Structure formats: C-alpha cells, structure tokens
Amino acid sequence: MNEQDSESLDSLRESSAFELAIKTAESTVEVLGILHEHGMSEEAFTNRFPVLAKVAQGLPNVPDEAAPPV
C-alpha cells in the first residue's frame, strides 16, 4: 500500500464502508463526494480500486430522480 494513500482507509472496516458507499452511489457526483470525504484523488482511486472505478464509471453524472426504487 502506498503511504500517500488516504490513511482513513487503512482499517478493514473503513475500507469496507468506503467500498459499500461507492457501490451504492447513484451518480458520479456522489462518488466524487465520497472520494473528497476520504481525501482521495480520482487518480489514486482508479489506481488503488480499479474494479470500483469501473463501477463508478458506469454511473450517470446525476442521480435519476424519476427512476423507480429497486
């Protein structure tokens, strides 16, 4: 692990919470907010979590308020 990565993601619990937040995000704007909360750049996110980055990449730019709940 790179020491310059966000220290807030060092514990398994915090890492799991971060992963869940990204997976349940409804838009790329929400993902960017999560990254900001954890002090992580988009580049660091993509390098450290490539699978989550692909999930986030497929999200719309804004949440679709008209979409029915799943």
Steps between C-alpha positions, in 0.01 A plus 500: 500500500630843411551719807358796311162328471223616728579395856128481575475181295764309695261290707294221348181652644563840342603342172181291494287806578675691220440215254132477597456876462646488148291196402177664621574843352241615248717739300857594422441823693426292809815292444708817473353615832596169662853530364522855632381388846783247508761740362556287193562625148330344199838374379579334835152346503545357151844360583411356840147375423481423125187282529312765699617763252335303219178482703512875557577565135169341399294732719307797362637848569194589707256277688188407304222624726234351275635145529286267714664356810655156456 
